[in-house]
């Protein structure tokens, strides 16, 4: 199962191997990942941080000081 566009919000600064990446590129890459690897990347997309999947290094920088929670108030 691959990532979906909904999983990748437009609020993140995502880099793949040190270069800015697109949603489509990340989705295409995710088609070859195991469930465990996909789960790790989903967590990184939510929280920010970095991880390594195979030979690829993924880094996600979340905006600071803003509440981008999807929960209604």
Secondary structure, DSSP 8 states (H G I E B T S, - for coil): ----GGGS-TT-EEEETTEE--HHHHHHHHTTS-HHHHHHHHHHHHH-EEEEETTEEEEEE--SS-----S--
